[in-house]
Amino acid sequence: MRPIAVYVIVPFLSLNKVISLHYKHTTYVRQLNTPSTSQHAPGASNEVEKVEKCGEICHFSPTCALFFFNGTHCVTYSETMQFDEGGGDSLTYFTQATSLFRSDIADQIKSECTSNGYIYDPLVPLCYKVNTIGLTKSAAETSCHQNNGHLLRINTYRKQLLVESLNLQSTGSVSKYRIDGEKQADNTWTFSDGREIATFYWYPGEPKDGIDSIALRTSYKGKWDDVHETFAHGFICERTPTIL
């Protein structure tokens, strides 16, 4: 038996309370061989379309140690099994390689945020930093990247509510704060990771200048304004904690 690929179930984060975050990360290894003919009682059988969904079922089960996927059905087991060196039905099965569960990690996340100069908001959840130094879009992106972050991507309503609650203030040289977003040649707007922006929070009448990046004008109370990439504005970075 030897692994041919590593299948990672993405980290699961649920916010039960502000101070009670639960995190589980499980890695499964896809195996080459088929199971032996010895009998094992399955824990559950579900009809699913993708192996990722089968992995999620096992991931969320407190007892699942192994699962099979044959293209249409997912079967989970709560114990490991013996395997033959070949023959039998051809089934895709995955064994659990590692599993990590942590509870009450809010303090750990907050510590990581603050140690890098960020503020942690557990309701989003998000680590963010407001920078009052005016920079071009390119320079602002570089500044965020230096702390393993990027310009704030407002891709949820909670993030928009957050920036509206910040009550951003003008300084002697800054009246707008850059966030992630760029207008493309076909007039669509995308984030820097290539995803198209689905929901916009423009201030009434915006965008009106036909220019290609986004900022929050302080007088707009957190609503969006289109701005030039080469003009110097403040900016907001976000950073995903490594534990997530």
C-alpha positions in Angstrom: 0.0 0.0 0.0 1.4 3.4 -0.9 -0.2 6.8 -1.1 -0.4 8.4 -4.6 -1.9 11.8 -3.6 -2.7 13.8 -0.6 -6.3 15.1 -0.3 -6.7 17.9 2.2 -10.1 18.9 3.6 -10.1 22.6 4.0 -10.1 24.0 7.6 -13.5 24.3 9.2 -14.1 27.4 11.3 -17.4 27.9 13.1 -18.2 30.9 15.2 -20.5 29.7 18.1 -19.7 32.6 20.3 -17.3 35.5 20.0 -15.0 33.8 22.5 -15.6 30.2 21.4 -14.0 29.4 18.0 -13.7 25.8 17.0 -11.2 24.7 14.3 -10.6 21.3 12.8 -8.2 20.4 10.0 -8.0 16.9 8.6 -5.6 15.5 5.9 -6.6 12.3 4.1 -4.4 10.2 1.8 -5.7 8.4 -1.2 -4.7 4.8 -1.4 -3.9 2.5 -4.4 -5.1 -0.9 -3.1 -8.6 -2.3 -2.7 -10.1 -3.3 0.7 -9.9 -6.9 1.8 -13.0 -9.1 1.9 -13.1 -9.0 5.7 -16.4 -7.6 7.0 -16.5 -4.1 8.5 -19.7 -2.3 9.4 -19.9 1.1 7.8 -20.8 4.1 9.8 -22.9 5.7 7.2 -23.7 5.6 3.4 -24.7 8.8 1.5 -25.3 9.5 -2.1 -23.0 12.4 -3.2 -21.7 13.8 -6.5 -18.1 14.7 -5.6 -15.3 13.2 -3.5 -14.9 16.6 -1.8 -18.4 16.2 -0.4 -17.5 12.7 0.8 -14.5 14.1 2.5 -16.6 16.8 4.2 -18.9 14.1 5.6 -16.0 12.2 7.2 -14.3 15.5 8.3 -17.4 16.6 10.3 -17.9 13.1 11.8 -16.2 12.7 15.2 -15.6 9.0 14.6 -14.8 8.7 10.9 -11.3 7.2 10.2 -11.7 6.2 6.6 -14.1 6.7 3.6 -14.9 5.3 0.2 -16.2 7.1 -2.9 -17.2 5.1 -6.0 -18.4 8.1 -8.1 -21.9 8.2 -6.7 -21.9 7.0 -3.1 -19.8 7.8 0.0 -19.3 5.2 2.7 -17.6 6.1 6.0 -16.0 3.8 8.6 -15.1 4.5 12.2 -12.1 2.1 12.1 -9.1 1.3 9.9 -9.2 -1.7 7.6 -7.0 -4.4 6.2 -6.1 -4.1 2.5 -5.2 -6.5 -0.3 -2.4 -5.9 -2.7 -4.7 -5.7 -5.7 -7.8 -7.2 -7.2 -11.4 -6.8 -6.2 -13.6 -3.8 -7.0 -11.9 -0.6 -7.9 -12.9 1.9 -5.3 -11.4 5.2 -4.3 -10.8 5.3 -0.6 -9.0 7.6 1.7 -7.4 7.1 5.1 -7.0 9.7 7.7 -3.4 10.9 7.9 -3.6 13.8 10.5 -6.4 15.5 12.4 -6.1 18.6 14.4 -8.9 20.1 16.6 -8.6 23.2 18.7 -11.2 25.0 20.7 -11.2 28.6 22.0 -8.6 29.8 19.5 -9.8 33.4 19.5 -6.9 34.4 21.8 -4.4 32.7 19.6 -5.7 34.5 16.5 -5.9 37.8 18.3 -2.3 37.4 19.4 -1.0 36.6 15.9 -2.9 39.7 14.5 -1.7 42.1 17.1 1.9 40.9 17.0 1.9 42.0 13.3 0.3 45.3 14.0 -3.2 44.3 13.0 -6.5 44.5 14.8 -8.6 41.4 15.2 -12.4 41.6 14.8 -13.9 38.2 15.9 -17.3 38.9 14.4 -16.0 38.9 10.8 -13.6 37.2 11.7 -10.7 39.3 10.3 -7.3 40.8 11.0 -7.1 44.3 9.5 -4.9 47.4 9.5 -5.8 50.9 8.6 -2.8 52.8 7.1 -2.9 56.6 7.0 0.2 57.0 4.7 -0.8 57.9 1.2 0.4 55.4 -1.4 -0.4 54.4 -5.0 -2.3 51.1 -5.5 0.9 49.2 -6.4 2.8 50.6 -3.4 -0.1 49.8 -1.1 -0.3 46.2 -2.3 3.4 45.8 -1.7 3.1 47.2 1.8 0.3 44.8 2.6 2.3 41.8 1.1 5.2 42.6 3.4 3.1 41.4 6.4 1.7 38.4 4.4 -1.5 40.3 3.7 -3.3 42.0 0.9 -5.6 45.0 0.3 -8.9 44.4 2.1 -11.3 42.4 0.0 -14.9 43.3 0.8 -16.5 40.0 -0.3 -19.0 39.7 2.5 -21.6 42.0 4.0 -19.9 41.6 7.4 -16.7 43.1 6.0 -18.7 46.0 4.6 -20.4 46.6 8.0 -16.9 46.6 9.6 -15.6 49.4 7.4 -18.7 51.4 7.9 -18.2 51.1 11.6 -14.6 52.3 11.5 -15.6 55.9 11.1 -12.5 56.6 8.9 -11.1 60.0 9.4 -9.3 62.4 7.0 -5.8 63.4 7.7 -3.8 66.3 6.2 -3.1 64.3 3.0 -5.6 61.4 3.1 -9.3 61.5 2.6 -9.7 58.1 0.9 -8.6 54.5 1.9 -7.8 51.9 -0.8 -9.4 48.5 -0.7 -8.9 45.6 -3.2 -10.7 45.8 -6.6 -9.8 46.7 -10.1 -11.8 47.4 -13.2 -11.0 45.2 -16.2 -11.1 46.0 -20.0 -14.6 44.4 -20.3 -15.9 46.7 -17.5 -16.1 43.9 -14.9 -14.5 44.4 -11.5 -12.3 41.8 -9.9 -10.3 41.2 -6.8 -6.5 40.8 -7.1 -6.9 37.0 -6.8 -8.9 37.0 -10.0 -12.3 36.5 -8.6 -15.1 38.7 -10.0 -16.7 41.1 -7.5 -20.3 40.0 -7.1 -21.7 42.6 -4.7 -20.9 46.3 -4.7 -21.3 48.9 -2.0 -20.9 52.1 -4.1 -21.9 55.4 -2.6 -25.0 56.8 -4.4 -23.9 58.1 -7.8 -20.6 56.1 -7.9 -18.7 54.9 -9.8 -18.8 58.1 -11.9 -15.3 58.8 -12.9 -14.6 55.8 -15.2 -11.4 54.9 -13.3 -10.1 51.6 -12.3 -9.6 51.0 -8.6 -11.6 51.3 -5.4 -11.3 53.3 -2.2 -13.5 54.4 0.8 -13.9 58.1 0.8 -14.2 59.3 4.5 -17.2 61.5 3.7 -19.0 58.5 2.2 -19.1 56.7 5.6 -17.6 53.4 4.4 -19.3 53.3 1.0 -17.1 52.9 -2.2 -15.6 55.4 -4.6 -13.7 54.7 -7.8 -10.2 56.2 -7.7 -7.0 56.4 -9.8 -4.4 53.7 -9.3 -1.6 56.3 -9.4 -3.0 58.7 -6.8 -1.7 58.6 -3.2 -4.4 57.3 -0.8 -4.5 55.6 2.6 -5.2 51.9 2.5 -6.6 49.0 4.5 -4.8 45.6 4.6 -6.2 42.3 5.7 -4.3 39.3 6.9 -5.5 35.7 7.3 -4.0 34.1 10.5 -1.8 31.1 9.7 -4.0 29.0 12.1 -6.9 29.4 9.7 
